[in-house]
């Protein structure tokens, strides 16, 4: 077993699950292609399954050593569930020592390639739920604690599909916690609907995973409402897929980058740690995900815990926020690499 370094642990809402303040998401580790800026550089353009397996384990080792105890995967993240499963077993980590969340609703379709027209296919049907939960359970077994609808939207109709909702409620009765992840400019509206979803008089969703960062803040009132209702709150894309790191060299971002650099310098930290500290400063956040693809990124991200976040930083950085429509339009143009 690896050495356990203490990190503050806390409840994930009212789920009875325990999480570290920072978790590790494996979206960038489980497949060759992803939209993070510089992803190909992180993988050194080496997409052999064995190489990616070993790289994922190396980052997972660093995460464990840093005290991370929440791990996030999905059926559409290539081999992420498999990589996590083999790491848990080879390191002799017992169920209960970590909390694991996975997701259903997207099917990986890239065939272990990067330059393809379609990387994942979205379908929130009962048939996909039944197929994918079996696949996730086969790989993760008793480690799987939280199962989430992947990128639920009002447009997909999943929150009104009684067959799906009843099936999710049955999984909840069997012991899984049930959540949903959000994406797009309609995050807040989707979450407000989800908070009210009931099956047999019981609220269905135990947890929500949403995008919130210094550029995209549109869901914060809805996230506060979810927190107040007892739902766990997980934040993804705290670094805006690399846009809140030095890799963002877009000319239009230069004014915002100057502000980020100045605040990071004053607080003696890195831009990525500053951005994640901003997330952790929100009173409704339980855990923020690091999307690190290298040990160095992971260690820099964990520096967020040491940032002396203050009101001055909050006021200065409020000015770099974008409208939801502008943010998601920019994200939609990020290239798989």
TAZI-V384208 format. One record per backbone hydrogen bond with DSSP energy under -1.0 kcal/mol. CO is the residue of the C=O (numbers start at 0). NH is the residue of the N-H. If there is no record, write none. Layout:
co=CO nh=NH
co=CO nh=NH
//
This chain:
co=7 nh=20
co=9 nh=18
co=10 nh=12
co=11 nh=14
co=16 nh=11
co=18 nh=9
co=20 nh=287
co=22 nh=289
co=23 nh=71
co=25 nh=29
co=29 nh=78
co=33 nh=336
co=35 nh=38
co=37 nh=41
co=38 nh=42
co=39 nh=44
co=40 nh=43
co=42 nh=45
co=47 nh=51
co=48 nh=52
co=49 nh=53
co=50 nh=54
co=51 nh=55
co=52 nh=56
co=53 nh=57
co=54 nh=58
co=55 nh=59
co=56 nh=60
co=57 nh=61
co=58 nh=62
co=59 nh=63
co=60 nh=64
co=61 nh=65
co=62 nh=67
co=63 nh=66
co=68 nh=98
co=69 nh=23
co=70 nh=100
co=71 nh=25
co=73 nh=76
co=76 nh=79
co=78 nh=82
co=79 nh=83
co=80 nh=84
co=81 nh=85
co=82 nh=86
co=83 nh=87
co=84 nh=88
co=85 nh=89
co=86 nh=90
co=87 nh=92
co=88 nh=91
co=93 nh=96
co=98 nh=70
co=99 nh=144
co=99 nh=145
co=100 nh=72
co=101 nh=147
co=102 nh=74
co=103 nh=149
co=104 nh=122
co=106 nh=120
co=113 nh=115
co=118 nh=108
co=120 nh=106
co=124 nh=128
co=125 nh=129
co=126 nh=130
co=127 nh=131
co=128 nh=132
co=129 nh=133
co=130 nh=134
co=131 nh=135
co=132 nh=136
co=133 nh=137
co=134 nh=138
co=135 nh=139
co=136 nh=140
co=139 nh=142
co=140 nh=143
co=144 nh=176
co=145 nh=101
co=146 nh=178
co=147 nh=103
co=148 nh=180
co=156 nh=159
co=157 nh=160
co=159 nh=161
co=160 nh=164
co=161 nh=165
co=162 nh=166
co=163 nh=167
co=164 nh=168
co=165 nh=169
co=166 nh=170
co=167 nh=171
co=168 nh=172
co=169 nh=173
co=170 nh=175
co=171 nh=174
co=176 nh=146
co=177 nh=205
co=177 nh=206
co=178 nh=148
co=179 nh=208
co=180 nh=151
co=183 nh=186
co=185 nh=189
co=186 nh=190
co=187 nh=191
co=188 nh=192
co=189 nh=193
co=190 nh=194
co=193 nh=196
co=196 nh=203
co=198 nh=201
co=201 nh=198
co=205 nh=231
co=206 nh=179
co=207 nh=233
co=208 nh=181
co=209 nh=235
co=214 nh=321
co=215 nh=212
co=216 nh=219
co=218 nh=222
co=219 nh=223
co=220 nh=224
co=221 nh=225
co=222 nh=226
co=223 nh=227
co=224 nh=228
co=225 nh=230
co=226 nh=229
co=229 nh=13
co=231 nh=207
co=232 nh=285
co=232 nh=286
co=233 nh=209
co=234 nh=288
co=235 nh=211
co=236 nh=239
co=238 nh=243
co=239 nh=242
co=240 nh=36
co=241 nh=244
co=244 nh=247
co=246 nh=248
co=249 nh=252
co=250 nh=253
co=252 nh=256
co=253 nh=257
co=254 nh=258
co=255 nh=259
co=256 nh=260
co=257 nh=261
co=258 nh=262
co=259 nh=263
co=260 nh=264
co=261 nh=265
co=262 nh=266
co=263 nh=268
co=264 nh=267
co=269 nh=273
co=270 nh=274
co=271 nh=275
co=272 nh=276
co=273 nh=277
co=274 nh=278
co=275 nh=279
co=276 nh=280
co=278 nh=281
co=281 nh=284
co=286 nh=234
co=287 nh=22
co=289 nh=24
co=293 nh=297
co=294 nh=298
co=295 nh=299
co=296 nh=300
co=297 nh=301
co=300 nh=303
co=301 nh=304
co=302 nh=305
co=303 nh=306
co=306 nh=308
co=309 nh=313
co=310 nh=314
co=311 nh=315
co=312 nh=316
co=313 nh=317
co=316 nh=319
co=317 nh=320
co=322 nh=326
co=323 nh=327
co=324 nh=328
co=325 nh=329
co=326 nh=330
co=327 nh=331
co=329 nh=332
co=330 nh=333
//
